[in-house]
Amino acid sequence: MASPRKQGGHFLWVAILWIVLTVAGEWLVLSTNLIPGAAAEEAQIVDSAFRLLTILAVPVMAFVLAALLYSVLRFRSRAMPEQDGPALPATRRVVGGWLAITSALSIYVIINPGLIGLAELHDLAHRNVDLVVQVEGQRWQWQVTYPEHDVKTHEELVLPLGKHVRFDITSVDVLHSFWVPAFRMKIDAVPGQVTSVWVTPNQVGTAEQDHQLRLVCAELCGLGHTIMAMPVRVVEPPEFDTWIAGARQQ
């Protein structure tokens, strides 16, 4: 068994490697755009939560990698060992420290972004609704209805910029899932039930400009699942009114 001094040297090298990997990982996370473009107020809350969780996860992953890499490089055996090596003794200080740190991280992420993020999304959802859109999924297409304007379409989902929209979603056959990646909001379309999700678009754009602006099915629903998509277009309110007027005449 290694002496306490030698064990301390091992821990020191692991700590140095951990710091190096943590700094490199945090630099990569903060300097690289890991998240695709967002086009809704709700998406900004989701993206903030993702960034925070990624930043907190880097030191944990770096510690595991540091211990693994050091163990592989320092204690590798060039020949086939005849027996297992001595067990690594655990100390109360190491076990207690690891338990305290991971417990604190877990409690923190439950509070923020967990409870705080959910509260922010709840507050956004319960603002006054400017537009109701009914979405019906069926294999393998979407039907969008604007009940206040008596408009139905299978071609595209058009939304006004800055307006708070409530989507009432259902399915006529099997389980589907409503998802616009640029909005970050996803909810199941359940046969015989109506589920709702709220979105406030804050970026003008089209599916041709941004591949994330598509209404897709995020639940495997059969052979045509991959083609169950509808382009989304976010426009200025006057342009939306013009589109509604034209669609009503068709």
VENQUIZI-V324387 format. One record per run of one state. SS is the DSSP state (H for helix, E for strand, C for the rest). FROM is the first residue (numbers start at 1). TO is the last residue. If there is no record, write none. Layout:
# VENQUIZI-V324387
ss->SS from->FROM to->TO
ss->SS from->FROM to->TO
This chain:
# VENQUIZI-V324387
ss->C from->1 to->3
ss->H from->4 to->31
ss->C from->32 to->39
ss->E from->40 to->40
ss->H from->41 to->74
ss->C from->75 to->91
ss->H from->92 to->125
ss->C from->126 to->130
ss->E from->131 to->138
ss->C from->139 to->140
ss->E from->141 to->146
ss->C from->147 to->150
ss->E from->151 to->153
ss->C from->154 to->155
ss->E from->156 to->160
ss->C from->161 to->163
ss->E from->164 to->171
ss->C from->172 to->175
ss->E from->176 to->180
ss->C from->181 to->184
ss->E from->185 to->189
ss->C from->190 to->190
ss->E from->191 to->191
ss->C from->192 to->194
ss->E from->195 to->201
ss->C from->202 to->204
ss->E from->205 to->205
ss->C from->206 to->213
ss->E from->214 to->217
ss->C from->218 to->224
ss->H from->225 to->227
ss->C from->228 to->228
ss->E from->229 to->235
ss->C from->236 to->236
ss->H from->237 to->249
ss->C from->250 to->250
